[in-house]
Amino acid sequence: MYSPTSAEITLRRATEDDQPIIRRMVTSECLNPRDVHWQNFLIAESGDRIVGIGQIRLHGTIKELGSLVVAPEMRGQGVGAALVAALEARAGLPLYLMCGSHNVPYYTRLGYREVLGDARPAAMLPPRALLWFVERVLRLTIHIMVKER
Ligand SMILES: CC(C)(COP(=O)(O)OP(=O)(O)OC[C@H]1O[C@@H](n2cnc3c(N)ncnc32)[C@H](O)[C@@H]1OP(=O)(O)O)[C@@H](O)C(=O)NCCC(=O)NCCS
């Protein structure tokens, strides 16, 4: 588990003014561009600079932690872990997320476990055609993970 953040950051709810930078940060990391609405985001700031974002998406009763991005020069200082903890406190558990293979170890360290096969909430899965394109053409595996307690 992570020690508390070593960076001097504050966390706050996003405002409408944050929407352009939220979208830029999501796009710059090629994350899911759907449902990127400032109302659902928390912001990590260092001074007056936005250094991290993350949100809760709702799929019916399923809650998804999404759009987690930390500015490259601020990584490795606990900003991501602080955002995850704050989003968990805001949304409650169980909390699901979707990630690529390279991020599975990161979320495992934060207490998430992979959900496989039919246990994956259908509401979270991308449309069948998009899933086929991502997994067969781009050769990326989409992992769904959950933290239950
Ligand atoms: C993933 C991300 C949010 C982590 O943010 P962060 O602020 O650097 O994370 P933390 O500081 O809380 O944790 C850093 C620790 O996690 C480790 N870590 C970071 N990414 C990792 C990964 N993909 N797999 C395993 N460990 C990882 C670091 O090595 C570091 O370990 P240490 O504490 O032993 O030094 C950040 O790297 C990022 O923005 N990545 C690009 C966007 C992205 O992939 N978002 C996730 C979408 S599902």
The ligand as an ORCA input file, in Angstrom:
! r2SCAN-3c Opt
* xyz 0 1
  C      -1.455      5.607    -13.386
  C      -1.195      6.986    -12.798
  C      -2.531      7.710    -12.605
  C      -0.485      6.816    -11.455
  O      -0.372      8.103    -10.860
  P       0.827      8.413     -9.821
  O       0.482      9.684     -9.133
  O       2.144      8.316    -10.488
  O       0.663      7.167     -8.839
  P       1.136      7.088     -7.326
  O       2.163      8.129     -7.069
  O      -0.054      7.054     -6.494
  O       1.832      5.668     -7.305
  C       3.095      5.596     -7.830
  C       3.581      4.194     -7.614
  O       2.878      3.359     -8.502
  C       3.798      2.760     -9.372
  N       3.153      2.699    -10.654
  C       2.763      3.696    -11.455
  N       2.190      3.215    -12.564
  C       2.243      1.862    -12.428
  C       1.826      0.782    -13.231
  N       1.260      0.980    -14.399
  N       2.028     -0.464    -12.757
  C       2.609     -0.696    -11.589
  N       3.024      0.286    -10.777
  C       2.836      1.531    -11.204
  C       5.013      3.664     -9.379
  O       6.157      2.936     -9.733
  C       5.060      4.072     -7.944
  O       5.603      3.044     -7.125
  P       6.411      3.382     -5.775
  O       5.411      4.028     -4.848
  O       6.867      2.060     -5.306
  O       7.484      4.315     -6.189
  C      -0.251      7.824    -13.707
  O       0.910      7.066    -13.983
  C      -0.888      8.268    -15.023
  O      -1.488      9.345    -15.108
  N      -0.743      7.429    -16.082
  C      -1.268      7.759    -17.414
  C      -2.781      7.662    -17.473
  C      -3.291      6.299    -17.053
  O      -2.798      5.268    -17.492
  N      -4.310      6.328    -16.165
  C      -4.942      5.125    -15.691
  C      -6.079      4.784    -16.556
  S      -6.857      3.257    -16.068
*
